Amino acid sequence: MYREFDLIERISKIFGQPEGVTLGIGDDCAVLDPGRFDLVTTDTMVEGVHFRRDWSSPQDIGFKALAVSLSDVAAMGGGPGAFFLNLTLPKDEDEAFVEGLLEGLKQACVELGPAGFEVSAAGGDVTATRGPVVITTTLLGEASPAGPLMRSGAVPGDRIVILGPTGLAQAGVEVLEAGLDPDDYPALVAAHRRPTPLVRQGALLGLYGIPSALIDVTDGLAQDLGHILERSKVGASIETHHLPRHDELVAFCEATDADVLGYMLQGGEDLQLCFCVPPARMPKLWEVARREDWDVFDIGEVRGSDEGLRVLGPDGQPLDIETIGYQHFAD
């Protein structure tokens, strides 16, 4: 079991001094370089709600805690920087578990930080509790020179794009809940345990000013796209035959007699990027995608606000979004 100040010293040794921070761990406040950071996001993970120890290793839990914040900065078209870590731990918490958490956080810094940006801890707080583990990360970021990409810029005629399949993380949770063999569905389980935010992709989208609006998929593709529509005061159509389908998700749904489209539209925590692109900027997107070897999926169109969100089948006819996977995810 770590004592408070021993744990703070351990965190300081693991992460060192971040770029853009004049004074980091060890004082009452961190001191930031003037004008360096203009984005800030915070996320909390609670044991029993966002993770379970019998499902995920300490390293996976720490990795995911920072990954979700990194995804938020990517969703603004920015690059990540210093973060602040708040750890609430049981009084008798095993040191090996804490070391694993810190190792996972460090792995996320190294593996997910894009070139040109250093991700490291600049401070935070540790406290003891009689309750579950609670991990809060507050991440600072730098917007692109053109400014942050927000949810409010979409206009009718824009194309709707995602960079990969959705629904995997939710299916991964259900694999574990059902007691199925994780080795039968490694991609699904990994999407829940150790999601990979599209940090470099978000930064490049911001650098080139490609999207008119951008969001990361944490609550489900339909719901998160709905946030863009609400902020932009527009409607949209999703062309389901253009949605990317992951083979493992399809196999899981066939084995469990589940609706794959429900997972793709309603499943959350995939940390995919969904964004709107004016037609005139689509050539630039394809150019960057070819150079960076991205998968790009054009899945629909922004429409007038009177149309709301329409989900279209292969025949172009609207589907009832309220029934697609709804009962499954409501249980």
C-alpha positions in Angstrom: 0.0 0.0 0.0 1.4 3.4 -1.0 1.5 6.4 1.3 0.2 9.6 -0.3 3.5 11.4 -0.7 5.3 8.2 -1.8 2.7 7.8 -4.5 3.1 11.4 -5.7 6.8 10.9 -5.8 6.4 7.7 -7.8 4.1 9.4 -10.3 6.6 12.3 -10.7 9.4 9.8 -11.4 7.4 7.9 -14.0 6.2 10.9 -16.0 8.8 13.6 -15.5 8.3 17.2 -16.6 6.0 17.8 -19.5 6.6 20.2 -22.3 4.7 23.5 -22.0 4.8 23.3 -18.2 7.1 25.6 -16.3 6.4 23.9 -12.9 4.8 20.5 -12.7 4.3 18.0 -9.9 5.4 19.0 -6.4 3.9 22.4 -5.7 0.4 23.6 -4.9 -0.3 24.4 -8.5 1.2 23.7 -11.9 2.5 26.6 -13.9 1.9 26.5 -17.6 3.8 28.2 -20.3 1.8 31.3 -21.4 -0.3 30.8 -24.5 0.6 27.1 -25.0 -2.7 25.3 -24.3 -6.1 26.4 -25.4 -8.1 23.1 -25.1 -9.0 21.3 -21.9 -11.1 18.2 -21.3 -11.8 16.0 -18.3 -13.1 12.4 -17.9 -13.8 10.2 -15.0 -13.8 6.4 -14.8 -15.5 4.6 -11.8 -14.8 1.0 -10.9 -17.9 -1.1 -11.5 -19.3 1.5 -13.9 -16.6 2.0 -16.6 -14.3 -0.9 -15.8 -14.2 -4.2 -13.8 -11.0 -5.7 -12.5 -12.1 -9.2 -13.4 -12.4 -8.0 -17.0 -9.4 -5.7 -17.5 -5.8 -5.6 -16.3 -4.6 -2.6 -14.3 -2.5 -1.6 -17.3 -5.6 -1.7 -19.6 -7.6 0.4 -17.0 -4.9 3.1 -16.9 -4.5 3.1 -20.7 -8.2 3.6 -21.2 -8.4 6.4 -18.6 -6.2 8.6 -20.7 -7.4 7.3 -24.1 -10.8 8.7 -23.6 -9.4 12.2 -22.9 -7.0 12.0 -25.8 -10.0 11.2 -28.0 -11.8 14.4 -26.9 -8.8 16.5 -28.0 -8.7 14.7 -31.3 -12.4 15.5 -31.7 -11.5 19.2 -31.6 -8.9 18.8 -34.3 -6.1 19.5 -31.7 -3.0 17.9 -30.4 -2.6 16.7 -26.8 -0.2 17.9 -24.1 0.0 17.8 -20.3 -2.6 16.1 -18.2 -3.6 16.1 -14.6 -4.4 12.8 -12.8 -6.7 12.4 -9.8 -6.7 9.0 -8.2 -9.1 7.9 -5.6 -8.0 4.6 -4.2 -9.1 2.2 -1.4 -7.0 2.7 1.7 -5.6 -0.8 1.5 -5.1 -0.8 -2.3 -2.4 -3.2 -3.5 0.7 -1.5 -4.8 0.9 -3.8 -7.8 -2.5 -2.6 -8.9 -1.4 1.0 -8.6 1.8 0.3 -10.4 -0.2 -1.3 -13.2 -2.5 1.7 -13.5 0.5 4.1 -13.8 2.2 1.7 -16.3 -1.0 1.8 -18.5 -1.2 5.6 -18.3 2.5 5.8 -19.4 1.9 3.4 -22.2 -0.9 5.6 -23.4 1.4 8.6 -23.3 4.0 6.8 -25.4 1.8 4.9 -27.8 -0.9 7.4 -28.5 0.9 10.7 -28.4 1.4 11.9 -32.0 4.7 13.1 -33.4 5.3 16.7 -32.3 3.3 16.4 -29.1 4.4 15.2 -25.7 1.8 13.8 -23.4 2.8 13.6 -19.7 1.4 14.2 -16.2 1.8 17.8 -14.8 0.0 17.3 -11.5 -3.2 16.1 -9.9 -4.3 14.7 -6.6 -4.5 11.4 -4.7 -6.9 10.5 -2.0 -8.1 7.4 -0.1 -11.7 6.1 0.0 -13.8 3.3 1.4 -15.4 3.1 -2.0 -14.3 2.0 -5.5 -11.4 3.2 -7.5 -12.1 6.5 -9.3 -9.7 7.8 -12.0 -10.1 11.3 -13.4 -7.8 12.7 -16.1 -7.8 16.3 -17.2 -6.0 16.8 -20.4 -4.7 20.0 -22.0 -4.4 20.4 -25.7 -3.4 22.7 -28.5 -5.9 23.7 -31.2 -4.8 23.9 -34.8 -3.7 27.3 -36.1 -7.1 27.7 -37.7 -8.8 27.2 -34.4 -10.7 24.3 -32.8 -13.1 22.1 -34.8 -16.5 22.2 -33.2 -19.8 20.4 -33.6 -21.6 23.5 -34.8 -20.3 24.0 -38.4 -22.1 21.4 -40.5 -24.3 22.7 -43.3 -26.7 20.9 -45.7 -24.8 19.2 -48.5 -21.8 18.2 -46.4 -20.8 14.6 -46.5 -20.7 12.5 -43.3 -17.6 10.5 -42.8 -16.2 8.0 -40.3 -12.7 6.4 -40.2 -13.6 2.9 -39.1 -16.2 0.5 -37.8 -18.4 1.2 -34.8 -20.1 -1.1 -32.3 -17.1 -3.2 -31.3 -16.7 -1.9 -27.8 -20.3 -2.5 -26.8 -20.1 -6.0 -28.3 -16.9 -6.6 -26.3 -18.7 -5.7 -23.1 -21.4 -8.2 -23.9 -18.8 -10.9 -24.7 -17.4 -10.5 -21.2 -20.9 -10.2 -19.5 -22.0 -13.4 -21.2 -18.9 -15.3 -20.1 -17.9 -16.1 -23.6 -14.3 -16.9 -24.4 -12.5 -13.5 -25.1 -10.1 -15.3 -27.4 -13.0 -16.0 -29.8 -13.6 -12.2 -30.1 -10.2 -10.5 -29.5 -11.0 -7.3 -31.5 -14.3 -6.8 -29.7 -12.8 -7.3 -26.2 -9.8 -5.1 -27.0 -12.1 -2.3 -28.2 -13.6 -2.3 -24.7 -10.5 -2.9 -22.6 -8.0 -0.8 -24.5 -9.7 1.5 -27.1 -7.4 3.4 -29.5 -8.3 7.0 -30.0 -7.5 8.5 -33.4 -5.2 11.1 -32.1 -3.0 11.7 -35.1 -6.0 11.6 -37.4 -7.8 14.3 -35.4 -4.8 16.6 -35.3 -4.3 16.3 -39.1 -7.9 16.9 -39.8 -7.6 20.1 -37.7 -4.3 21.1 -39.3 -5.8 20.9 -42.8 -9.1 22.3 -41.9 -11.0 19.5 -43.6 -14.2 19.0 -41.4 -16.9 21.5 -40.9 -17.9 19.7 -37.7 -16.2 16.8 -35.8 -17.1 14.5 -32.8 -15.7 11.3 -31.4 -18.0 8.3 -31.0 -18.5 7.6 -27.3 -22.2 7.3 -27.0 -23.0 5.6 -30.3 -22.8 6.8 -33.9 -26.5 7.8 -34.1 -26.5 9.7 -30.8 -23.1 11.4 -31.4 -24.0 12.4 -34.9 -27.2 13.8 -33.4 -25.1 16.1 -31.2 -23.6 17.6 -34.4 -27.0 18.0 -35.9 -28.4 19.7 -32.8 -25.5 22.1 -32.5 -25.4 22.8 -36.3 -29.2 23.0 -36.5 -29.3 20.6 -39.4 -30.6 17.1 -40.3 -28.9 14.2 -41.9 -29.3 10.9 -43.6 -27.2 7.8 -42.8 -26.8 5.3 -45.7 -26.5 2.0 -43.8 -25.1 0.1 -46.8 -22.0 2.3 -46.6 -21.4 1.7 -42.9 -18.2 -0.3 -42.3 -18.9 -3.8 -40.9 -16.2 -5.5 -38.9 -16.1 -9.2 -39.6 -15.8 -10.1 -35.9 -18.8 -8.0 -35.0 -20.8 -9.7 -37.8 -19.7 -13.1 -36.5 -20.7 -12.2 -32.9 -24.1 -11.0 -34.0 -24.7 -14.2 -36.0 -23.7 -16.3 -33.1 -25.9 -14.4 -30.6 -28.8 -13.7 -33.0 -28.3 -10.0 -32.5 -28.9 -7.0 -34.8 -25.5 -5.9 -36.2 -26.9 -2.6 -37.3 -28.0 -1.9 -33.8 -24.5 -2.2 -32.6 -23.1 -0.1 -35.4 -25.6 2.7 -34.7 -26.1 2.5 -30.9 -22.9 1.0 -29.5 -20.6 3.5 -27.7 -17.0 3.9 -26.6 -15.4 3.0 -29.9 -13.6 6.4 -30.0 -14.0 6.6 -33.7 -14.1 10.0 -35.4 -17.3 11.1 -37.1 -17.2 14.4 -39.1 -18.9 16.4 -41.8 -17.0 17.5 -44.9 -18.0 20.1 -47.5 -17.9 18.6 -51.0 -15.2 21.0 -52.0 -12.9 19.6 -49.3 -13.4 15.9 -50.1 -10.5 15.8 -52.5 -8.2 17.1 -49.7 -9.5 14.4 -47.4 -8.9 11.7 -50.0 -5.4 13.1 -50.5 -4.5 13.0 -46.8 -6.2 9.6 -46.4 -4.0 8.0 -49.2 -0.8 9.5 -47.8 -1.7 8.4 -44.2 -3.2 5.1 -45.2 -6.5 5.8 -43.6 -9.8 3.9 -44.1 -12.4 6.5 -45.0 -16.1 5.8 -45.2 -18.6 8.2 -46.7 -21.8 7.2 -44.9 -24.3 9.9 -45.6 -25.2 13.6 -46.1 -26.1 16.6 -44.0 -29.7 17.7 -44.8 -32.1 20.4 -43.8 -33.1 20.7 -40.2 -36.7 19.7 -41.0 -35.6 16.2 -42.0 -34.0 15.3 -38.6 -31.8 12.1 -38.6 -32.9 9.5 -41.1 -31.4 6.1 -41.3 -31.7 4.7 -44.9 -31.7 1.1 -45.9 -30.0 -0.3 -49.1 -33.1 0.6 -51.0 -33.0 4.2 -49.9 -36.1 3.9 -47.7 -36.0 5.1 -44.1 -35.6 2.6 -41.3 -37.1 3.1 -37.8 -34.1 4.1 -35.8 -36.0 3.8 -32.5 -36.3 0.0 -33.0 -32.8 -0.7 -34.4 -31.1 -2.5 -31.5 -33.1 -0.4 -29.0 -34.4 -3.2 -26.8 -31.1 -4.9 -26.8 -29.2 -1.9 -25.5 -32.0 -0.8 -23.1 -31.9 -4.0 -21.1 
